[in-house]
Every structure is written in C-alpha cells, then in structure tokens.
Amino acid sequence: MKAAAVLLALLLTRTSAASDEACMVLVENQPPTRADIDGPGSFGPLHETMSIGCLDYVEFEKTSDGNRARLVDHTGRVHIIRPGEFVGENSGQVAEITRNRIAVVQVVRGASGEYAEVRRYLFRRDRDDDSE
C-alpha cells in the first residue's frame, strides 16, 4: 500500500514531458523483423516505443464517435489517440480520455512477482504553462 502512495505522489507531481536526455525511448526506429512483428510499435506508433512520461497531453476533442486527445512527444511530434489504443510501456492501453486527463492501464509486476493492472495518468497541460 505504501508503494502505491509513493507512485501516486510521483504521478501527481509530473507537469510536462521529460527532456530528451531523460526520455526513455524503448526501441530505436528501425523496420520490424519477422521475429518482432508483434513487438514494440505493432499496435500503433506509441505502443511500447517510449515512456508515457515522454508525452504531453495538449488538446482534448469530443467527436461524434468519442473523445480523443492530442499528445506531443519529446521530439515535438503530434499523436492523436482514442480510448482502446496502446500507449507507452507495460502494455499500456488508454482506458479513458477526459478534458483534464488520460487514464492509461498498464500491466506491471509487483514485488511478490504477480502481475497487476495499474492506472497511470497524463494530465492536460495548461495553455498558459509555457515553462521549460
């Protein structure tokens, strides 16, 4: 329970995407081989390719077919995502998009060795927040 509280505190203090040096790029840009056809990037450009800490949530849009969000990665590239899409590491999948945050469910291994689903959040960056 204490670990969950520490994790929540870390997630709530995050304000913007990490710098290039701190950003954890999980795979290099290279064409997939037959052996890794279901590996990083196979379920979308943000699947297992970078940490969600490398993304800024910058815009919300409500459409007739559901909510979607615009994310900007640490290189400045814009990505549009919808619920159900894969984002980040640990098989992260977008569970919910609201005006203020995106909930991503990841599968992580706990201290006891068992796997569990955890929710991680990306909070929308204020338009007036141009710091960094």
C-alpha positions as CSV (number, residue, x, y, z in Angstrom):
1,M,0.0,0.0,0.0
2,K,2.9,2.4,0.8
3,A,4.4,1.8,-2.7
4,A,1.1,2.7,-4.3
5,A,1.0,6.0,-2.3
6,V,4.6,6.8,-3.4
7,L,3.7,6.0,-7.0
8,L,0.6,8.2,-6.9
9,A,2.6,11.1,-5.4
10,L,5.1,10.8,-8.3
11,L,2.4,10.7,-10.9
12,L,0.6,13.8,-9.4
13,T,3.8,15.9,-9.4
14,R,4.5,15.4,-13.1
15,T,3.9,18.6,-15.0
16,S,5.3,18.2,-18.5
17,A,7.1,15.7,-20.8
18,A,10.6,14.7,-20.0
19,S,13.6,16.2,-21.7
20,D,15.3,14.4,-24.5
21,E,18.0,13.2,-22.1
22,A,15.5,11.9,-19.5
23,C,13.1,10.4,-22.0
24,M,13.2,6.7,-22.1
25,V,13.0,5.6,-25.7
26,L,12.4,1.9,-25.5
27,V,13.2,0.9,-29.1
28,E,15.2,2.5,-31.9
29,N,13.5,3.5,-35.1
30,Q,14.1,0.5,-37.3
31,P,11.8,-1.6,-39.5
32,P,10.3,-4.6,-37.8
33,T,11.6,-8.1,-38.5
34,R,9.5,-11.2,-38.7
35,A,10.6,-12.2,-35.2
36,D,9.3,-9.0,-33.6
37,I,6.1,-8.5,-35.7
38,D,4.1,-8.3,-32.5
39,G,6.7,-6.3,-30.6
40,P,7.0,-2.5,-30.0
41,G,5.0,-0.3,-32.4
42,S,2.9,-3.2,-33.8
43,F,-0.2,-1.9,-32.1
44,G,0.3,1.8,-33.0
45,P,3.2,4.2,-33.0
46,L,3.2,4.8,-29.3
47,H,2.9,1.1,-28.3
48,E,6.0,0.1,-26.2
49,T,8.1,2.7,-28.0
50,M,8.5,5.3,-25.3
51,S,7.5,6.0,-21.7
52,I,4.3,7.9,-21.1
53,G,6.5,10.4,-19.2
54,C,7.8,11.5,-22.6
55,L,4.3,12.7,-23.7
56,D,2.4,15.9,-23.0
57,Y,-1.4,16.0,-23.2
58,V,-2.1,19.2,-25.0
59,E,-5.6,19.1,-26.5
60,F,-9.0,17.4,-25.9
61,E,-11.6,16.9,-28.6
62,K,-15.1,15.5,-28.2
63,T,-16.3,13.9,-31.5
64,S,-19.4,12.1,-32.6
65,D,-17.5,8.8,-32.2
66,G,-16.0,9.5,-28.8
67,N,-13.3,11.5,-27.1
68,R,-9.8,11.9,-28.5
69,A,-6.6,13.6,-27.4
70,R,-3.6,15.2,-29.0
71,L,-0.3,14.3,-27.4
72,V,3.1,15.7,-28.2
73,D,6.2,13.5,-27.7
74,H,9.6,14.7,-26.6
75,T,10.7,15.3,-30.2
76,G,7.7,17.6,-30.9
77,R,5.7,15.0,-33.0
78,V,1.9,15.2,-32.5
79,H,-0.1,12.0,-31.9
80,I,-3.9,11.7,-31.8
81,I,-5.2,8.9,-29.6
82,R,-8.6,7.4,-28.7
83,P,-9.7,5.0,-25.9
84,G,-8.5,1.5,-26.5
85,E,-5.3,2.5,-28.2
86,F,-1.9,1.3,-26.9
87,V,0.4,4.0,-25.4
88,G,3.7,3.6,-23.6
89,E,5.4,0.7,-22.0
90,N,3.9,-2.3,-19.9
91,S,1.2,-2.9,-22.5
92,G,-0.3,0.5,-21.6
93,Q,-3.8,0.9,-23.1
94,V,-5.9,4.1,-23.0
95,A,-8.9,3.4,-20.7
96,E,-10.4,6.9,-20.6
97,I,-9.9,10.4,-22.0
98,T,-11.5,13.4,-20.3
99,R,-11.0,17.1,-20.7
100,N,-8.3,17.1,-18.0
101,R,-6.6,13.7,-18.0
102,I,-6.0,10.5,-19.8
103,A,-6.1,7.2,-17.9
104,V,-3.7,4.5,-19.2
105,V,-3.9,1.0,-17.7
106,Q,-0.5,-0.8,-17.6
107,V,0.4,-4.3,-16.5
108,V,3.2,-4.3,-14.1
109,R,4.9,-7.0,-12.0
110,G,4.7,-6.4,-8.2
111,A,7.2,-7.2,-5.5
112,S,5.6,-10.6,-4.9
113,G,6.1,-11.5,-8.6
114,E,2.5,-11.4,-9.6
115,Y,1.2,-9.1,-12.4
116,A,-1.4,-6.5,-11.7
117,E,-3.1,-3.7,-13.7
118,V,-2.3,-0.1,-12.6
119,R,-3.7,3.1,-13.8
120,R,-1.3,5.9,-14.8
121,Y,-2.4,9.3,-15.7
122,L,-1.4,12.0,-18.1
123,F,-2.7,15.4,-17.1
124,R,-3.6,18.1,-19.6
125,R,-1.1,20.9,-19.8
126,D,-2.5,24.4,-19.2
127,R,-2.3,26.6,-22.2
128,D,-0.7,29.3,-20.2
129,D,2.1,26.9,-18.9
130,D,5.0,27.6,-21.3
131,S,7.6,27.0,-18.7
132,E,10.6,24.8,-19.6
